[in-house]
Amino acid sequence: MKNNWVASSPLTINWAITNKCNFGCRHCYSRTDTAEELDLEALCDLIKKASDAKVFSINFGGGEPLLRKDIYDIAKFASGLGLIVSMNSNGFLIDKETALKLKSSGFSKVGISIDSPFPDIHDEFRGMKGSHKRAVAALAHLKEAGIETSISSVICKINFNDIDRLIEQAVSLGAGSINFHNFKCSGLGFTNKDELDLTPDEWKKFYIYANEQKNMIKNIHISLEDPIIASLGQKDTSSLVKGSVCGKLSLNIKSNGDITPCGFIPIVIGNLCNDELLDIWNNSPVLNKMRNKVPKGKCMKCDHYSDCLGGCTARALALTGDINNPDPHCWENES
């Protein structure tokens, strides 16, 4: 398999259908996004375009997608086209009735954000008192409604020493998986990076331990999507591509239809209102550069480059201004 292999069309689209949110998360990438929202008719037209382009699944996010009152109509339309429909939510607005409506409108999976096993720490990080309690309740309502659930935890200074407790919490809440997301430096994540981000050495220690737990614990799936894990000899055999999946398996669409390689790379490569998705997918100069990165700096002498391809492209761009530079989280070849 070639390192720059890409799917013939995006397998997944992460779709930020709104930038509105009821939380004030300290790492939010979309808080400063002022793009307008498409109305229901326009949004459904674009979902149809995505379906026609052979997109397999859509994951709705934002912002908080449940702040759109037409979320059920959006999901029903998408699932009616045969798309696999999922959502990321903070869980605050999910009660029993909402969970049942999500199920009937076609959601197959809902991910809930819980960043700490300690309610006060989670609430402070998310900027909403009582948010941990509501997130826990949301998982119970979703499970009762028959929707597959996952927990998303953004790894940073507040929780990287609490991996055992985060896993125990996820198991006790009946989640099917827990996703340990590497801290991105976009939006407020960039503003607060000095306070929240880990050092390369801390990332190495975290991933060594998290990988041990992933290999040992069998009653829940532990997801670690960071390509720099390859330098630990932990190759993700389930992934279809090497390095970042953005622009190879997935794309991001903003609330106004703008297309970006991922939610953390603020480079607009088209707009689905005016452009054909497959034309962007096949011909975008930006995507071509991302799929054919050229090693720079310490990556040039690294034995793991062929597997990690420089690590997270979004992080390299945000902190160095060049997608080809080494991922700033990488601990390899540190002088």
Summary of the structure (lengths in Angstrom):
residues: 335
radius of gyration: 19.1
end to end distance: 32.7
largest distance: 55.9
contacts: 1130
relative contact order: 0.14
helix: 39%
strand: 16%
